[in-house]
């Protein structure tokens, strides 16, 4: 079962942003809907280490079939979530 991040889908979000006049002709990248397995692995890795080096990020991206940028962004967002919780 796939899990999304709880935000709007690619089409709804893009149309709404374009209607608001915020994109100036550039399309925003679609949000990644991480699977439950990917989220579980990311969370386990985050519990061990809050920051990933380039080689660890590369290995994790390959293992989860995600881009390094998606891994990097997920960790940035997760650290901010932790900061808000504290």
Secondary structure, 3 states (H helix, E strand, C coil): CECCCCCCCHHHHHHHHHHCCCCCCCCCCCCCCCEHHHHHHHHHHHHHCCCCCHHHHHHHHHHHCCCHHHHHHHHHHHHHHHHHHC
